[in-house]
Amino acid sequence: MTRTSESLTPELHDYLVAHGAPVDPVLADLAEETARLYPDLTTMQIGPEQGTFMTLLARIAGARDVVEVGTFTGYSAICMARGIPDDGTLLALDISEEWTSLARRYWERDGIAHKVDLRIGPALESLRALSPETRFDLAFIDADKEGYIGYWDELVPRMRPGGVLLVDNTLSHGRVIDPAEDSAAVQGIRDFNDHALADERTELVLLPVGDGLTMARKRD
Ligand SMILES: C[S@@+](CC[C@H](N)C(=O)[O-])C[C@H]1O[C@@H](n2cnc3c(N)ncnc32)[C@H](O)[C@@H]1O
């Protein structure tokens, strides 16, 4: 019986990507251009296997209305937009015109730009400005870690019953269990993990994908 998840060496990670998430030219070029323009920020982008997982999940969930909090250069948005129908919508929220201008270019190239509604500004304000009737099938939270609880609390009531929330970086590369780690970002993740677990409106699992991916389902 296997009681733990596999620790991935770089070689095993390469094998996993090659056998489940081969990167296509659009995503490969986006990752390469992001790394060239912002070499210190490449860890902001989700990895290829997480992207493929999100495309499949969007399809399996039959998602039509999707929201992303934290878009950066658009990698995760492409992955989710690929998994929704042609008349589906992905509401993408970010504060950076610069980073999302690169995203827009790749959304055009990938043929999914017509599905994306990008709004620039603090995501909490953008969420609070939504009409009371707005509902989502799939949400992805991947912005400032101190804001996670606020995003969660705005999003859970707006999810359809059975809707799925994905929350990134919830293991913080293991720092969540390091008592010497007291950064605001890691404490924000710890607080969020406790908050989400106690939320009876959802059921969830924390997956060892990337540096921790929480997947929650809004109860019926
Ligand atoms: C980790 S990156 C997102 C990466 C993206 N999901 C991807 O896969 O490429 C975090 C993003 O959150 C954005 N962000 C940070 N604070 C924000 C806020 N208060 N409101 C909206 N976006 C914010 C940043 O500008 C950055 O683009």
The ligand as an SDF file (V2000), in Angstrom:
LIG
                    3D

 27 29  0  0  0  0  0  0  0  0999 V2000
    1.6050   33.8200   -9.3860 C   0  0  0  0  0  0  0  0  0  0  0  0
    1.1700   35.0810  -10.5110 S   0  0  0  0  0  0  0  0  0  0  0  0
   -0.1200   34.3220  -11.4610 C   0  0  0  0  0  0  0  0  0  0  0  0
    0.4140   33.2930  -12.4050 C   0  0  0  0  0  0  0  0  0  0  0  0
   -0.5710   32.8010  -13.4430 C   0  0  0  0  0  0  0  0  0  0  0  0
   -1.7360   32.1890  -12.8470 N   0  0  0  0  0  0  0  0  0  0  0  0
    0.1170   31.8500  -14.4060 C   0  0  0  0  0  0  0  0  0  0  0  0
   -0.0980   30.6430  -14.3420 O   0  0  0  0  0  0  0  0  0  0  0  0
    0.9210   32.3120  -15.2020 O   0  0  0  0  0  0  0  0  0  0  0  0
    0.3210   36.2090   -9.4890 C   0  0  0  0  0  0  0  0  0  0  0  0
   -0.3510   37.3660  -10.2020 C   0  0  0  0  0  0  0  0  0  0  0  0
   -1.2040   38.0040   -9.2480 O   0  0  0  0  0  0  0  0  0  0  0  0
   -1.2510   39.3710   -9.5520 C   0  0  0  0  0  0  0  0  0  0  0  0
   -1.6940   40.0820   -8.3590 N   0  0  0  0  0  0  0  0  0  0  0  0
   -1.0140   40.2980   -7.2040 C   0  0  0  0  0  0  0  0  0  0  0  0
   -1.7660   40.9900   -6.3410 N   0  0  0  0  0  0  0  0  0  0  0  0
   -2.9510   41.2230   -6.9610 C   0  0  0  0  0  0  0  0  0  0  0  0
   -4.1460   41.8900   -6.5900 C   0  0  0  0  0  0  0  0  0  0  0  0
   -4.2900   42.4710   -5.3950 N   0  0  0  0  0  0  0  0  0  0  0  0
   -5.1640   41.9240   -7.4760 N   0  0  0  0  0  0  0  0  0  0  0  0
   -5.0430   41.3390   -8.6890 C   0  0  0  0  0  0  0  0  0  0  0  0
   -3.9340   40.6960   -9.0950 N   0  0  0  0  0  0  0  0  0  0  0  0
   -2.9010   40.6400   -8.2420 C   0  0  0  0  0  0  0  0  0  0  0  0
    0.1660   39.7090   -9.9980 C   0  0  0  0  0  0  0  0  0  0  0  0
    0.1680   40.8870  -10.7930 O   0  0  0  0  0  0  0  0  0  0  0  0
    0.5870   38.4410  -10.7400 C   0  0  0  0  0  0  0  0  0  0  0  0
    0.3880   38.5930  -12.1200 O   0  0  0  0  0  0  0  0  0  0  0  0
  1  2  1  0
  2  3  1  0
  2 10  1  0
  3  4  1  0
  4  5  1  0
  5  6  1  0
  5  7  1  0
  7  8  2  0
  7  9  1  0
 10 11  1  0
 11 12  1  0
 11 26  1  0
 12 13  1  0
 13 14  1  0
 13 24  1  0
 14 15  1  0
 14 23  1  0
 15 16  2  0
 16 17  1  0
 17 18  1  0
 17 23  2  0
 18 19  1  0
 18 20  2  0
 20 21  1  0
 21 22  2  0
 22 23  1  0
 24 25  1  0
 24 26  1  0
 26 27  1  0
M  CHG  2   2   1   9  -1
M  END
$$$$
